[in-house]
């Protein structure tokens, strides 16, 4: 079930405003109109045997045009008689009569053309997603539609909708685009913003070995770039189970300081290579709908140090040496039977640096992770050594492999509510990836709970930049804030400016496990931030929905104030004393919002006991809870 959208309605361009203003001029009257005063002479044409995604593309165009103009264009098959006014959606027999020459192969799976031919409009793209993406680009780029969240969209009403004169061709920069946040796990929202990664809530079930019933992106949306179930990341122990093999074959596992440990696999062991090949092949056979199967290290820093692994590490000047030896052997073992599938591995922590001479096979994807970096400044800023080293590795990998993906991070995993000043640099980093020939980007956000720090804004911005790395950041932010927070948008924009301006000018570096006492969040700044949220609440007081969003978003600042206040030591400064007083005054309101919110975790993979958190925080702040307060 998808929630009913909230519509934010206004005209998109001066052209359309002029069309709505009054009677058409004589010149306007001669222009072909897709719709005029709730009526249209146009019909939508699809192939008689159109794919599910082309059928859905036609339905999406039909429903959005009806919302915009009040006119409902019929959808017909290309076997019906042609009319002078048609919108051709997808590849059909009508194409030849128009003399269109479209290089379908060059469009790939997701590219499209938008072309006006006389009084006909053509929206056609590669299978399985190109035509659908063409419809969404027409609606967004030319008719002003936006899809901010699964519940909030903007569809501009227009009395007159002229037939646009178009000749456009688009092939996406990235073949794989995923913003991994709980609020964005909605197939329609993902498709409309042209995201094609299909992890969604299903990956949470993988950890419990529960297979998700339905993916968010289904056949209507053209499917997705899908990882095999159980083959997303850190798969060593799944492929060669330590529970099954360690007791009888300890040599399959990492040698560390002379002892075998289950921390990692021994990547040069021939039996390990055989078992991994068999497991990957079995997964590919069992899941023909999946595209990518990960053969990737466990999440620790303890690779094998046996003689063969150590020799490869030394020769290749990187821990990637033995890992890529394993991955290439497995990829070679499955490529004949599955030439269209991918074996993926991580370049992560000890394996991040490219090997000196080894190169990935053509069916191997390297997914490069930037977990060590500062996320308060662009990766390319050179703000600290970790960022410089990552960019150097990125540039080296761009030369060493033909299919490079990125694993990027967008939240604080130790404190989901902590303000992270990264909204202004998301586009900078994505442009850096594009400039270095990256083919896919996975943006890991808060994926296991609702209501983390500014999560809906981050998801929207990331979606815009993954589709178009040069999308106007200020425009995207302003439009989102207006739609999401309504009358409070201006105050929240000033809050964003406050935290980003400070971090941008200071020599402070913020990683993804920063504490609430981190110096990018000073007591003085938090007091200013709280005042801005006071203003936002006042501005939104007559808008129930916007006020609720303001209060849930404010939890980020309230949480940080409370955590800093209870961490303050006896030798408190005046700003700290003021912050403690502010934390006490905000306690009841913060806890009320906190307990009513959908937030279930304040750190990765650990459920929060809201009642217990409230009691402990009250104790630390010196607040007496009476029986009634405890029960609320």
Secondary structure, 3 states (H helix, E strand, C coil): CCCCCEEECCCCCHHHHHHHHCCCCHHHHHCCEEEECCECCCEEEECCCCCHHHHHHHHHHHHHHHHHHCCCCCEEECCCCCCCCEEEECCCCHHHHHCCCCCHHHHCCCCEEEEEECCEEEEEECCCCHHHHHHHHHHHHHCCCEECCCCEEECCCCCEEECCCCEEEECCCCCEEEEECHHHCCHHHHHHCCCCECCCCHHHHHCCCCCCCCCCCCHHHCCCECECCCCCCCCHHHHCCHHHHCCCCHHHEEEECCEEEEEEECCCCHHHHHHHHHHHHHHHHHCCCCCEEECCCCCCCCCCCCHHHHHHHHHHCCCHHHHHHHHHHHHHHHCCCCCCCEEEEEECHHHCCCCCCCCCCCCEEEEEECCCCCCCCCHHHCCCHHHHHHHHHHHHHHHHCCCEEEEEECCCCCCCCCCCCCCCCHHHHHHHHHHCCCCEEEEECCCCCCCCCCHHHHHHHHHHHHHCCCCCHHHHHHHHHHHHHHHHHHHHHHHHHHHHHHHHHCCCCCCCCCCCCCCCCCHHHHHHHHHHHHHHHHHCCCCHHHHHHHHHHHHHHHHHHHHHHHHCCCCCCHHHHHHHHHHHHHHHHHHHHHHHCCCCEEECCEECCHHHHHHHHHHHHCCCCCHHHHHC
